[in-house]
Amino acid sequence: MNQHLKQLIELSKIDNEIDAFEPQIEEANYKYEAVLAKKESIEKDIENLSKEIEEEELKKRKNELHIKELSDKLEELAKKSSEVKTEREMKSLQLEEEIAKEQIEFANEEIARLEKIIEAKKEQIELAKESLKEIEESLAKVKEEVDAKLAEIQKEREEIFKRKEQLIAEMNQKALAFYQKIRRWAKNTAVVPVRDQACMGCYMVISEKVYADVIKGEEIVTCPHCGRILYIEEEAETATE
């Protein structure tokens, strides 16, 4: 087989190895990001619950203030009752007093309802804080695992990059430029094998003449349909011989 073709096949395999690290990196990062997203979600829940409690507390204070105003009004009505001269005035004061007492009763019921809501939300916050603590502990552990995995991947990548640099230094620059031009659009299928007389890049059958040239391996042959560099795999080449 042509030496330049051998080098292109090897370079293609190395590039494939390098690109294969990306999904591994994404998977490692995704694991950390998933736990981080859960942590942020719980923090957001706590923040929202805290705001809701503030709103309920404000409603409670308004009702308490209303009760104070009504209590003051009842005191005034009590004073006025001693000064009443007619039955009509007495009935009017009694009506105002009954309305004020009903409003106080309603306000107290509303305060009790709000207190239950506030208590329930506070309990939700406490539960969320417990979950958050567990998540934070888990996050630290996951971060450590992810960092270790990424460090391992980086070490492997560096070793493969060294192999690539060494190979590129030995290659014919015209052949390298030709390969890089195809790789820009074909990605990891720039150099593909021929199986059953078909290009494994576009899966189109090639002619007998092109197939014969590929088998010879004396020159760099490209697929007439898609332009990818073609070669015969070692096992197939041995069988052909």
C-alpha positions in Angstrom: 0.0 0.0 0.0 1.1 3.5 -0.8 3.0 5.0 2.2 1.1 8.3 2.0 -2.2 6.4 2.0 -1.1 4.4 5.0 -0.3 7.7 6.8 -3.7 9.2 5.9 -5.5 6.1 7.2 -3.5 6.3 10.4 -4.2 10.0 10.7 -7.9 9.5 10.1 -8.0 6.9 12.9 -6.2 9.2 15.3 -8.6 12.1 14.5 -11.5 9.7 15.2 -9.9 8.8 18.5 -9.5 12.5 19.4 -13.1 13.3 18.4 -14.4 10.4 20.4 -13.3 12.2 23.6 -15.9 14.9 23.1 -18.9 12.7 24.0 -17.0 11.5 27.0 -16.3 15.1 28.1 -19.9 16.1 27.6 -21.1 13.0 29.5 -18.8 13.8 32.5 -19.9 17.5 32.5 -23.5 16.6 32.1 -23.4 14.5 35.3 -22.1 17.5 37.2 -24.4 20.0 35.5 -27.5 17.8 36.3 -26.7 17.9 40.0 -25.9 21.6 39.8 -29.3 22.3 38.1 -31.1 20.4 40.8 -29.3 22.4 43.4 -30.2 25.7 41.7 -33.8 24.5 41.4 -34.1 23.9 45.1 -32.5 27.3 45.8 -35.0 28.9 43.6 -37.8 27.1 45.4 -36.5 28.3 48.7 -36.3 31.9 47.4 -39.9 31.7 46.0 -41.2 30.2 49.3 -39.5 33.0 51.2 -41.1 35.7 49.0 -44.5 34.0 49.5 -44.0 34.0 53.3 -43.2 37.7 53.1 -46.4 38.3 51.2 -48.5 36.3 53.7 -46.8 38.1 56.6 -47.7 41.4 55.0 -51.4 40.3 54.7 -51.3 39.2 58.3 -49.9 42.6 59.5 -52.7 44.4 57.5 -55.3 42.3 59.3 -53.7 43.0 62.6 -53.7 46.7 61.9 -57.4 46.5 60.8 -58.2 44.7 64.1 -56.4 47.5 66.0 -58.5 50.1 64.1 -61.7 48.2 64.8 -60.9 47.8 68.5 -60.3 51.5 68.8 -63.6 52.0 67.1 -65.4 49.8 69.6 -63.9 51.8 72.5 -65.2 55.0 70.9 -68.7 53.4 70.4 -68.6 52.3 74.1 -68.0 55.9 75.1 -70.7 57.2 72.8 -73.2 54.7 74.2 -73.1 56.5 77.6 -74.0 59.8 75.8 -76.9 58.4 73.8 -80.2 60.1 74.3 -82.6 58.3 71.9 -83.4 54.7 71.2 -82.7 55.3 67.5 -79.1 56.4 68.3 -78.7 53.4 70.5 -79.7 51.0 67.8 -77.4 52.7 65.4 -74.4 52.3 67.8 -75.3 48.7 68.4 -75.4 48.0 64.7 -72.0 49.6 64.2 -70.7 47.6 67.2 -72.0 44.3 65.7 -70.4 45.1 62.3 -67.1 46.0 63.9 -67.1 42.7 66.0 -67.9 40.7 62.9 -65.1 42.3 61.0 -62.7 41.6 64.0 -63.9 38.0 64.0 -63.3 37.7 60.2 -59.9 39.3 60.5 -58.9 36.9 63.3 -60.0 33.9 61.1 -58.0 35.3 58.2 -54.9 35.7 60.5 -55.3 32.1 61.7 -55.5 31.0 58.0 -52.5 33.0 57.0 -50.5 31.6 60.0 -51.2 28.1 58.9 -50.1 28.9 55.3 -46.9 30.6 56.7 -46.1 27.6 58.9 -46.6 25.2 56.1 -44.3 27.2 53.8 -41.7 27.4 56.5 -41.8 23.6 56.9 -41.4 23.3 53.1 -38.3 25.6 53.3 -36.8 23.4 56.1 -37.4 20.3 54.0 -35.9 22.0 50.9 -32.9 23.1 53.0 -32.3 19.5 54.1 -32.5 18.4 50.4 -30.1 21.2 49.5 -27.6 20.1 52.1 -27.7 16.6 50.6 -27.3 17.9 47.1 -24.4 20.1 48.1 -22.6 17.1 49.6 -23.4 15.1 46.5 -22.3 18.0 44.2 -18.8 18.1 45.9 -18.4 14.3 45.4 -19.6 14.5 41.8 -17.3 17.4 41.1 -14.4 15.4 42.4 -15.3 12.4 40.2 -15.8 14.6 37.2 -12.5 16.4 37.6 -10.7 13.1 38.0 -12.4 11.8 34.8 -11.6 14.9 32.9 -8.0 14.8 34.0 -7.8 11.2 32.8 -9.3 12.1 29.5 -7.0 15.0 29.1 -4.0 12.8 29.7 -5.1 10.3 27.1 -5.8 13.2 24.6 -2.3 14.6 25.1 -0.8 11.2 24.3 -2.9 10.9 21.1 -2.1 14.5 20.1 1.7 13.6 20.5 1.1 10.7 18.1 -0.7 13.0 15.7 2.0 15.6 15.8 4.7 13.0 15.2 2.8 11.5 12.3 2.1 14.9 10.7 5.8 15.8 10.9 6.5 12.7 8.8 3.7 13.2 6.2 3.8 14.7 2.8 2.3 18.2 3.1 0.3 18.0 -0.1 -1.4 14.8 1.0 -2.0 16.3 4.4 -3.6 19.4 2.9 -5.8 17.2 0.6 -7.0 15.2 3.6 -7.7 18.3 5.7 -9.7 19.8 2.8 -11.9 16.7 2.6 -12.2 16.4 6.4 -13.6 19.9 6.6 -16.9 18.6 5.2 -16.6 14.8 5.7 -15.5 15.1 9.4 -14.6 11.6 10.6 -15.5 9.9 7.3 -12.8 11.6 5.2 -11.0 8.3 4.8 -13.2 5.3 4.5 -12.9 1.6 3.6 -14.4 -0.1 0.5 -16.7 -3.1 1.3 -18.5 -5.2 -1.2 -17.2 -2.7 -3.8 -19.1 0.1 -2.1 -17.7 3.3 -0.5 -18.5 3.2 3.2 -18.9 7.0 3.2 -21.7 7.4 0.7 -22.5 3.7 0.3 -22.5 4.0 -3.5 -21.0 1.2 -5.6 -17.7 2.1 -7.3 -16.7 1.0 -10.8 -14.4 -2.0 -11.5 -11.6 0.3 -12.5 -11.8 2.5 -9.4 -12.1 -0.7 -7.3 -9.0 -2.2 -8.9 -7.0 1.0 -8.2 -8.1 0.9 -4.6 -7.1 -2.7 -4.3 -3.7 -1.9 -5.7 -3.2 0.8 -3.2 -0.4 2.4 -5.2 -2.0 5.8 -5.2 -4.5 7.8 -3.2 -7.9 7.1 -4.8 -11.1 9.0 -4.0 -14.7 7.9 -4.4 -16.1 9.2 -7.7 -19.5 9.8 -6.0 -18.6 11.7 -2.8 -14.8 12.5 -3.0 -13.8 10.6 0.1 -10.4 8.9 0.2 -10.8 5.1 -0.2 -8.8 2.1 1.0 -9.1 -1.6 1.4 -9.0 -2.9 5.0 -6.1 -5.1 5.9 -8.3 -8.3 6.3 -9.9 -7.7 3.0 -6.6 -6.9 1.4 -5.1 -10.2 2.7 -8.1 -12.1 1.4 -7.8 -10.5 -2.0 -4.1 -11.4 -2.3 
